[in-house]
């Protein structure tokens, strides 16, 4: 087992740099990294407001103007939380510097971009993995327990959705204004969450149906995919910004009952409010409310607490040679293959 040491031979914190300090970099990655003991050594942002936020959040971190300045800091890990169009180039620069890399979803805009990242990682003996944080939502962990316990009987259908109601145009939000080719839209923003969790729960799948639509005349904002898993489960995945009455977060059906989880567990809300877990763990646990329905009978099911901090705790252990990486590049490729196919086979033209 190899631990980083300083010049005096004493163990030191793992040094991390973050490329991008918007929603992903500041709200999700930075507090989780700090909670899990990483030293945030540098952050790339050219936005004056975000530069001030970095200085307030991490006074000892360097505020830098480019990924090349960042990777010169002798880092153990680089977190790529920049715009989707820069994910591949930022990740490759970090890998070539000798750092391991975590890339916010989507790891790349296409299968080809992800393969280019993974090729460089392999050639430099480093790891590059996607940040599929929704695998550690309360609903995701609860569903794995439900599957293991078999209390729904033979599971045949899963419906998973991120539905919002944003009828107005938001041109300042690049995710909603950039084209799919540029990295915008819900197919690349929200569907990676839905696809990655579906594959984690039910295994390999093929894309049966895709509707990728543009309702507000910006980027794709209403996306429905149907996956057929090899184990017989069908996954119905909906990501939309234009649904006035959102459905339940999860509906999981077997021949002996249906699990309903209506809302997210609140981890994102806590992070947005400036809170963070302690040593990677929320106390008290943050749970989604789960119910099992059998016709007119409804009973509460004890859900599992969400654990976003578990991702970076596992990353730290893996860098130190003490555990497995929490996700893999192959997982990112599996998701991207479905997304690439959806672009081609969508019943709608953007």
PASEDO-70104 format. One record per residue (C-alpha): x, y, z. Coordinates in nm, 4 decimals. Layout:
% PASEDO-70104
         c1         c2         c3
          X          Y          Z
...
This chain:
% PASEDO-70104
         c1         c2         c3
     0.0000     0.0000     0.0000
     0.1487     0.3337    -0.1076
     0.0500     0.6616     0.0592
     0.1588     1.0085    -0.0567
     0.4290     1.1581     0.1628
     0.5826     1.5013     0.1936
     0.9534     1.5763     0.1720
     0.9966     1.4849     0.5381
     0.8411     1.1453     0.4788
     0.5162     1.2205     0.6632
     0.1805     1.1229     0.5174
     0.0061     1.4144     0.3448
    -0.3465     1.4739     0.2168
    -0.4205     1.3822    -0.1416
    -0.3903     1.6923    -0.3587
    -0.6771     1.7604    -0.5986
    -0.7389     2.0228    -0.8630
    -1.0828     2.1132    -0.9972
    -1.1390     2.2374    -1.3518
    -1.4577     2.4434    -1.3457
    -1.6347     2.5993    -1.0475
    -1.9983     2.6223    -1.1512
    -2.2806     2.4026    -1.0234
    -2.0874     2.0779    -1.0615
    -1.7501     2.1986    -0.9360
    -1.8613     2.4108    -0.6429
    -2.1830     2.2449    -0.5252
    -2.1107     1.8753    -0.5814
    -1.7396     1.8049    -0.6118
    -1.5652     2.0593    -0.3879
    -1.7547     1.9936    -0.0622
    -1.7432     1.6156    -0.1078
    -1.3691     1.6240    -0.1777
    -1.3025     1.8383     0.1296
    -1.5272     1.6166     0.3406
    -1.3285     1.3103     0.2383
    -0.9937     1.4655     0.3300
    -0.8615     1.5899    -0.0048
    -0.6614     1.9119    -0.0178
    -0.8087     2.1392    -0.2854
    -0.4841     2.2782    -0.4237
    -0.6110     2.4641    -0.7292
    -0.9235     2.5563    -0.9242
    -0.9602     2.6682    -1.2848
    -1.2166     2.9410    -1.3493
    -1.2075     3.2640    -1.5453
    -1.5345     3.3949    -1.4050
    -1.4644     3.6768    -1.1539
    -1.7595     3.5824    -0.9332
    -1.6498     3.2211    -0.9182
    -1.2900     3.3220    -0.8574
    -1.4096     3.5087    -0.5486
    -1.6078     3.2017    -0.4408
    -1.2961     2.9836    -0.4648
    -1.0992     3.2267    -0.2496
    -1.3767     3.2276     0.0085
    -1.4273     2.8513     0.0074
    -1.0604     2.7459    -0.0109
    -0.8280     3.0358     0.0837
    -0.5145     2.8300     0.0307
    -0.6135     2.7084    -0.3186
    -0.4618     2.8683    -0.6263
    -0.7112     3.0271    -0.8668
    -0.5906     2.9531    -1.2185
    -0.6817     3.0414    -1.5746
    -0.6222     2.7164    -1.7616
    -0.6060     2.3410    -1.7241
    -0.2358     2.3583    -1.8126
    -0.1685     2.5829    -1.5135
    -0.3677     2.3448    -1.2940
    -0.1901     2.0241    -1.3912
     0.1463     2.1843    -1.3139
     0.0633     2.1702    -0.9413
     0.1802     1.8092    -0.8849
    -0.1674     1.6725    -0.8189
    -0.2837     1.3264    -0.7232
    -0.6279     1.3815    -0.8758
    -0.7938     1.6224    -1.1179
    -1.1709     1.6608    -1.1197
    -1.3057     1.7776    -1.4546
    -1.6190     1.9836    -1.3909
    -1.5874     2.2181    -1.6870
    -1.8334     2.2488    -1.9756
    -1.9080     1.9239    -2.1578
    -1.7205     2.0391    -2.4675
    -1.3968     2.0594    -2.2637
    -1.4255     1.7283    -2.0765
    -1.2041     1.5274    -2.3118
    -0.9280     1.7867    -2.3545
    -0.9163     1.8667    -1.9814
    -0.9089     1.4996    -1.8838
    -0.6332     1.4191    -2.1320
    -0.4180     1.7110    -2.0133
    -0.4561     1.5922    -1.6544
    -0.3711     1.2322    -1.7378
    -0.0635     1.3361    -1.9328
     0.0550     1.5256    -1.6243
     0.0435     1.2034    -1.4194
    -0.2777     1.2641    -1.2233
    -0.5763     1.0348    -1.1938
    -0.8990     1.1863    -1.3248
    -1.2663     1.2018    -1.2275
    -1.4859     1.3469    -1.5022
    -1.8314     1.4829    -1.4304
    -2.1049     1.3278    -1.6421
    -2.1096     1.2938    -1.9331
    -1.7515     1.1722    -1.9371
    -1.7476     1.2620    -2.3063
    -2.0011     1.3816    -2.5607
    -1.9545     1.0631    -2.7657
    -1.8145     0.7135    -2.7396
    -1.5158     0.8322    -2.9436
    -1.4328     1.1083    -2.6923
    -1.4481     0.8673    -2.3992
    -1.2291     0.6155    -2.5799
    -0.9719     0.8885    -2.6401
    -0.9633     0.9657    -2.2662
    -0.9334     0.6003    -2.1679
    -0.6577     0.5375    -2.4228
    -0.4447     0.8148    -2.2721
    -0.5207     0.6887    -1.9202
    -0.4018     0.3409    -2.0119
    -0.0866     0.4648    -2.1819
     0.0075     0.6688    -1.8726
    -0.0895     0.4059    -1.6154
    -0.3556     0.6320    -1.4622
    -0.7277     0.5929    -1.3964
    -1.0052     0.8005    -1.5532
    -1.3570     0.7414    -1.4236
    -1.7007     0.9081    -1.4497
    -1.8773     1.0829    -1.1632
    -2.2057     0.8905    -1.1625
    -2.3125     1.0252    -0.8246
    -2.6750     0.9114    -0.8610
    -2.5578     0.5560    -0.7943
    -2.5335     0.6762    -0.4327
    -2.8776     0.8360    -0.4115
    -3.1032     0.6918    -0.1442
    -3.3371     0.5599    -0.4149
    -3.0526     0.3838    -0.5989
    -2.9213     0.2123    -0.2861
    -3.2744     0.1215    -0.1763
    -3.3556    -0.0372    -0.5115
    -3.0447    -0.2562    -0.4927
    -3.1676    -0.3781    -0.1537
    -3.5181    -0.4383    -0.2941
    -3.3745    -0.6413    -0.5823
    -3.1615    -0.8471    -0.3437
    -3.4553    -0.9190    -0.1137
    -3.6867    -1.0151    -0.4051
    -3.9888    -0.8755    -0.2201
    -4.1432    -0.7460    -0.5441
    -4.1250    -1.0907    -0.6998
    -4.0282    -1.1004    -1.0670
    -3.9368    -0.7421    -1.1608
    -4.0366    -0.6626    -1.5173
    -4.0618    -0.2825    -1.5477
    -3.8753     0.0184    -1.4105
    -3.9690     0.3828    -1.4687
    -3.7138     0.6466    -1.3736
    -3.7434     1.0172    -1.4420
    -3.6034     1.3644    -1.3932
    -3.8933     1.5897    -1.4857
    -3.9086     1.9656    -1.4282
    -4.1219     2.2555    -1.5455
    -3.9196     2.5398    -1.6977
    -4.1395     2.6782    -1.9738
    -3.9382     2.9974    -2.0342
    -3.6151     3.0274    -2.2286
    -3.2949     3.0386    -2.0237
    -3.0277     3.1388    -2.2778
    -2.7666     3.2075    -2.0061
    -2.7732     2.8389    -1.9069
    -2.5363     2.6706    -2.1519
    -2.6835     2.3258    -2.0797
    -3.0186     2.4487    -2.2109
    -2.8939     2.6679    -2.4969
    -2.5998     2.4727    -2.6442
    -2.6629     2.2184    -2.9170
    -2.6259     1.8459    -2.8638
    -2.3024     1.8537    -3.0645
    -2.1713     2.1289    -2.8363
    -2.2619     1.9245    -2.5268
    -2.5963     2.0770    -2.4297
    -2.9380     1.9236    -2.3724
    -3.1001     1.6636    -2.1516
    -2.9740     1.3644    -2.3483
    -2.6237     1.4486    -2.2220
    -2.7179     1.6200    -1.8945
    -2.9837     1.4054    -1.7249
    -3.0064     1.0827    -1.9219
    -2.6555     0.9708    -1.8096
    -2.7949     0.9601    -1.4538
    -3.0958     0.7547    -1.5630
    -2.9025     0.5192    -1.7896
    -2.6149     0.4565    -1.5470
    -2.8489     0.3651    -1.2619
    -3.0646     0.1424    -1.4830
    -2.7571    -0.0480    -1.6031
    -2.6268    -0.0746    -1.2471
    -2.9555    -0.2233    -1.1243
    -3.0441    -0.4554    -1.4097
    -2.7323    -0.5114    -1.6165
    -2.6641    -0.4867    -1.9914
    -2.9360    -0.3455    -2.2139
    -3.0154    -0.2463    -2.5689
    -3.1967     0.0696    -2.6741
    -3.5468    -0.0182    -2.7915
    -3.6904     0.3320    -2.8409
    -3.5696     0.6914    -2.8338
    -3.7501     1.0238    -2.8596
    -3.5177     1.3240    -2.8364
    -3.7233     1.6423    -2.8693
    -3.6764     2.0186    -2.8652
    -3.9951     2.1781    -2.7304
    -3.8647     2.5250    -2.6320
    -3.6520     2.5745    -2.9441
    -3.3217     2.5601    -2.7566
    -3.1374     2.2329    -2.6850
    -3.3142     1.8978    -2.6507
    -3.5427     1.9322    -2.3497
    -3.7747     1.6295    -2.3599
    -3.6065     1.2894    -2.3914
    -3.7629     0.9471    -2.3466
    -3.5623     0.6265    -2.3825
    -3.6718     0.2641    -2.3438
    -3.4098     0.0007    -2.2625
    -3.4523    -0.3760    -2.2871
    -3.2222    -0.5433    -2.0336
    -3.0842    -0.8903    -2.0941
    -3.2452    -1.0070    -1.7679
    -3.5934    -0.9249    -1.9012
    -3.6551    -0.5890    -1.7321
    -3.7686    -0.2919    -1.9414
    -3.6499     0.0521    -1.8269
    -3.8496     0.3614    -1.9220
    -3.6291     0.6691    -1.8758
    -3.7672     1.0239    -1.9031
    -3.5708     1.3496    -1.8756
    -3.7704     1.6639    -1.9401
    -3.7686     2.0358    -1.8620
    -4.1263     2.0924    -1.9789
    -4.3508     1.8651    -1.7678
    -4.6018     2.0624    -1.5594
    -4.6926     1.7649    -1.3387
    -4.3785     1.5563    -1.2800
    -4.4293     1.1877    -1.2098
    -4.2692     0.9904    -0.9282
    -3.8912     0.9687    -0.9285
    -3.9085     0.5877    -0.9455
    -4.1785     0.3289    -1.0103
    -4.0440    -0.0261    -0.9950
    -4.2897    -0.3061    -1.0690
    -4.2767    -0.6796    -1.0081
    -4.5469    -0.9439    -1.0123
    -4.5811    -0.9166    -0.6327
    -4.5935    -0.5391    -0.5912
    -4.4679    -0.1964    -0.6980
    -4.2120     0.0264    -0.5272
    -4.2853     0.3990    -0.5425
    -4.0227     0.6642    -0.4589
    -4.1638     1.0073    -0.5325
    -3.8729     1.2439    -0.4698
    -3.4960     1.2728    -0.4545
    -3.3362     1.2208    -0.1159
    -3.2289     1.5796    -0.0453
    -2.8504     1.5407    -0.0748
    -2.8405     1.7908    -0.3612
    -3.0525     2.0384    -0.1638
    -2.8167     2.0115     0.1321
    -2.5111     2.0696    -0.0867
    -2.6768     2.3664    -0.2581
    -2.7461     2.5189     0.0836
    -2.3770     2.5014     0.1730
    -2.3876     2.1919     0.3932
    -2.1594     1.8923     0.3490
    -2.1270     1.5469     0.5033
    -1.8825     1.4859     0.7887
    -1.5968     1.2609     0.6757
    -1.8154     1.1722     0.3769
    -2.1155     1.0651     0.5882
    -2.4457     1.2474     0.6371
    -2.5613     1.2560     0.9985
    -2.8506     1.2028     1.0266
    -2.8860     0.9896     0.7116
    -3.0611     1.1478     0.4130
    -3.3366     0.9209     0.2860
    -3.6080     0.9135     0.0218
    -3.9521     0.7982     0.1318
    -4.0252     0.4567    -0.0175
    -4.3602     0.2754    -0.0384
    -4.4631    -0.0668    -0.1614
    -4.8039    -0.0767    -0.3272
    -5.0132    -0.3894    -0.3721
    -5.3392    -0.2625    -0.5115
    -5.5129    -0.0771    -0.2277
    -5.2493    -0.1867     0.0259
    -4.9645     0.0587     0.0807
    -4.6814    -0.0017     0.3271
    -4.3704     0.2030     0.3992
    -4.0381     0.0455     0.3112
    -3.7214     0.1319     0.5116
    -3.5016     0.3151     0.2619
    -3.1218     0.3322     0.2664
    -2.9547     0.6668     0.3335
    -2.7880     0.8409     0.0398
    -2.4076     0.8432     0.0391
    -2.2467     1.0773    -0.2171
    -1.9413     1.0935     0.0055
    -1.8850     0.7223    -0.0527
    -1.7703     0.8032    -0.4058
    -1.4729     1.0169    -0.3047
    -1.3960     0.7991    -0.0027
    -1.3547     0.5119    -0.2502
    -1.1474     0.7279    -0.4869
    -0.9113     0.8177    -0.2020
    -0.8755     0.4538    -0.1022
    -0.8098     0.3490    -0.4618
    -0.5390     0.6130    -0.5132
    -0.3731     0.4897    -0.1935
    -0.3906     0.1281    -0.3107
    -0.6450     0.0299    -0.0462
    -0.9595    -0.0362    -0.2472
    -1.1407    -0.0452    -0.5799
    -1.2391     0.2548    -0.7879
    -1.6110     0.3339    -0.7427
    -1.6876     0.3527    -1.1159
    -1.5055     0.2533    -1.4343
    -1.4442     0.3900    -1.7793
    -1.6337     0.0928    -1.9210
    -1.9431     0.2095    -1.7333
    -1.9125     0.5460    -1.9067
    -1.8764     0.3732    -2.2429
    -2.1880     0.1619    -2.1824
    -2.3886     0.4785    -2.1143
    -2.2386     0.6638    -2.4113
    -2.3151     0.3800    -2.6518
    -2.6842     0.4107    -2.5678
    -2.6712     0.7912    -2.6003
    -2.4941     0.7719    -2.9360
    -2.7563     0.5266    -3.0608
    -3.0381     0.7503    -2.9353
    -2.9024     1.0378    -3.1477
    -2.9298     0.8194    -3.4582
    -3.2538     0.6342    -3.3929
    -3.4663     0.9063    -3.2287
    -3.8173     0.9215    -3.3711
    -3.7855     1.3032    -3.3621
    -3.5510     1.5315    -3.5516
    -3.3846     1.8170    -3.3663
